[in-house]
Amino acid sequence: MEPIRIEDLKKITALSDLPDDHLTWILQHSEYETFEDGSIVAKFGDPADIMWFLLEGKVNFYMNINGRQVYYFTFENNTQTGGVGGMMPYSRMKTYPGTSYATGYVQMLRLHKKHFTELEQLNPEFIQKLIGYMTERARAFATMQLQHEKVNALGNLAAGIAHELNNPAAAINTISSEIGQRLIRNFELTENLLQCCIKPEQLQNIRAIVDKKSLETVPVKKLSILQKMEIQDMLDEWLDKNDVPNSREAAETFSEFGFSIEELELVCSKVDKSSCANILQWLENLLSSQKIVKDLGIASKHISDLVGAIKSHVHMDRIGDMQGTNLHQDIENTLTLLGYKIRGKNILVKKIFNDHLPMVPAYVGELNQVWTNIIDNAIFALEKNGELDIETSYEGNIVKVSIIDNGPGIPKDIMTRIFEPFFTTKKVGEGTGIGLDIVSRAIKHHYGEIKVNSITGRTEFAIFLPIEQKQY
């Protein structure tokens, strides 16, 4: 190949205005290297000790995130990167945080960092120019990192929603199958009932008993599991004596609806023993069907409530301007969406809400990120059977929301750093350190304030928000 000329270096944006003698120095102290398309230019974890200048081609950088390669940036000969990459003067990078790949046929000059001091003495202004490119690169990386954090947060939210929806969806699937079987069975049992020549008055009496049971929403006395089992055993024995098939299943149904043996005897009054069995089978099937329909309603309501919480949480039905919001409802929605995590650790959540809390002007989507990140961090910090307290109050023009957990606390030596971007104490794969940075910026956007106090057994994040703002 032909030797690299000074004219070739002048085509590189970062070097275009350097004097010829400085370009000659770079040529003399650099090594020329080529890379085929797709080959590795720099590998994750390798020492960062080379600055390179692109003569031809592009270099794609993939950040290593929890063991995965995620595309972040493209180095090329333009005004954004200047056609320069790798280790920059005054950079604190020790090893490469990801892997760089050649895109197309790549030619470059590679300058070792041991020459940086001499280069600075030769041309201090050029070093400042390189620092500018490095700053621009860091800004682009931070923007990409924030985007990935939001995508990850959305992924975690979606996983939580899927987890929350799975239980009621599975219940509805089971219920639909069960109610189908009950309805088919009802034809047979009704036919048997009609063969007993039951009179309309008897059906009215049965309905009156069932209606009375339906109205008894609050039991007179709460029974223990042992007491319930004793009642079921007595009902089972009585039903078996009256030749009721599947007496144990029927006993559980009648017990759940609060039927006593005396009430069942009243149902069977004025009929013979064989007719009694038919009546009780029909009644048990009716009661079970009612319970199944009720369970179906509960499962459907859970899905409806969850969808409502999602809509409110992600701010789907409101414009992006600042407007009044009910903080209690927003926090309740957040707890609903994080419910699977709370139940997973059996965390006790105590809500001490001020009944007269006023509406707060907010960018609701942003503020919901505050509740999500802080509560999620508290859940992460808590052991099983931990406690999470959420308190609201207001005084004058300020609303205060306190989120308190009884976890191990935040060490004093890192307390001043918890709001720094990318700072995290979590293990790889558990967090990237963006959450509290988002919290801090969202609260500042609302002209609010956040204070943190932490000792072993009590960590409090106190958020202060103004009730009146010019934007509102």
FENVEN-V911731 format. One record per backbone hydrogen bond with DSSP energy under -0.5 kcal/mol. NH is the residue of the N-H (numbers start at 1). CO is the residue of the C=O. Records with the same first field share a line. If there is no record, write none. Layout:
BEGIN
NH = CO, CO
END
This chain:
BEGIN
8 = 5
9 = 5
10 = 6
11 = 8
12 = 9
14 = 82
15 = 12
16 = 12, 13
18 = 15
23 = 19
24 = 20
25 = 21
26 = 22
27 = 23
28 = 24
29 = 25
30 = 26
31 = 110
33 = 108
35 = 106
38 = 102
39 = 36
41 = 100
42 = 100
45 = 96
46 = 43
48 = 94
49 = 47
51 = 111
52 = 85
53 = 109
54 = 83
55 = 107
56 = 107
58 = 103
59 = 75
60 = 101
61 = 73
62 = 99
63 = 61, 70
64 = 97
65 = 63, 68
66 = 64
68 = 65
70 = 63, 68
72 = 61
73 = 61
75 = 59
76 = 74
78 = 76
82 = 78
83 = 76
84 = 81
85 = 52
87 = 50
91 = 88
96 = 46
99 = 62
100 = 42
101 = 60
102 = 39
103 = 58
104 = 102
106 = 35, 104
107 = 56
108 = 33
109 = 53
110 = 31
111 = 51, 109
112 = 29, 110
113 = 49
115 = 112
116 = 113
119 = 115
120 = 116
121 = 117
122 = 118
123 = 119
127 = 123
128 = 124
129 = 125
130 = 126
131 = 127
132 = 128
133 = 129
134 = 130
135 = 131
136 = 132
137 = 133
138 = 134
139 = 135
140 = 136
141 = 137
142 = 138
143 = 139
144 = 140
145 = 141
146 = 142
147 = 143
148 = 144
149 = 145
150 = 146
151 = 147
152 = 148
153 = 149
154 = 150
155 = 151
156 = 152
157 = 153
158 = 154
159 = 155
160 = 156
161 = 157
162 = 158
163 = 159
164 = 160
165 = 161
166 = 162
167 = 163
168 = 164
169 = 165
170 = 166
171 = 167
172 = 168
173 = 169
174 = 170
175 = 171
176 = 172
177 = 173
178 = 174
179 = 175
180 = 176
181 = 177
182 = 178
183 = 179
184 = 180
185 = 181
186 = 182
187 = 183, 184
188 = 184
189 = 185
190 = 186
191 = 187
192 = 188
193 = 189
194 = 190
195 = 191
196 = 192, 193
197 = 194
198 = 193
202 = 199
203 = 199
204 = 200
205 = 201
206 = 202
207 = 203
208 = 204
209 = 205
210 = 206
211 = 207
212 = 208
213 = 209
214 = 210
215 = 211
216 = 212, 213
217 = 215
219 = 217
228 = 224
229 = 225
230 = 226
231 = 227
232 = 228
233 = 229
234 = 230
235 = 231
236 = 232
237 = 233
238 = 234
239 = 235
240 = 236
241 = 237
242 = 238
243 = 240
244 = 239
245 = 243
250 = 246
251 = 247
252 = 248
253 = 249
254 = 250
255 = 251
256 = 252
257 = 253
258 = 255
259 = 254
264 = 260
265 = 261
266 = 262
267 = 263
268 = 264
269 = 266
271 = 268
276 = 272
277 = 273
278 = 274
279 = 275
280 = 276
281 = 277
282 = 278
283 = 279
284 = 280
285 = 281
286 = 282
287 = 283
288 = 284
289 = 285
290 = 286
291 = 287
292 = 288
293 = 289
294 = 290
295 = 291
296 = 292
297 = 293
298 = 294
299 = 295
300 = 296
301 = 297
302 = 298
303 = 299
304 = 300
305 = 301
306 = 302
307 = 303
308 = 304
309 = 305
310 = 306
311 = 307
312 = 308
313 = 309
314 = 310
315 = 312
316 = 311
318 = 315
323 = 362
325 = 360
327 = 325
330 = 326
331 = 327
332 = 328
333 = 329
334 = 330
335 = 331
336 = 332
337 = 333
338 = 334
339 = 336
341 = 338
342 = 338
343 = 339
344 = 340
345 = 341
346 = 343
347 = 342
348 = 386
349 = 347
350 = 348, 388
351 = 349
352 = 350, 390
353 = 351
355 = 353
357 = 354
360 = 325
362 = 323
364 = 362
366 = 363
367 = 363
368 = 364
369 = 365, 366
370 = 366
371 = 367
372 = 368
373 = 369
374 = 370
375 = 371
376 = 372
377 = 373
378 = 374
379 = 375
380 = 376
381 = 377
382 = 378
385 = 345
386 = 383
388 = 348
389 = 404
390 = 350
391 = 402
392 = 352
393 = 400
395 = 398
398 = 395
399 = 465
400 = 393
401 = 463
402 = 391
403 = 461
404 = 389, 402
405 = 459
406 = 387
408 = 381
414 = 411
415 = 411, 412
417 = 414
418 = 414, 415
420 = 417
422 = 433
423 = 420, 433
424 = 422
430 = 427
431 = 427
438 = 434
439 = 435
440 = 436
441 = 437
442 = 438
443 = 439
444 = 440
445 = 441
446 = 442, 443
447 = 444
448 = 443
449 = 464
451 = 462
453 = 460
455 = 458
457 = 407
458 = 455
459 = 405
460 = 453
461 = 403
462 = 451, 460
463 = 401, 461
464 = 449
465 = 399, 463
466 = 446
467 = 397
472 = 469
END
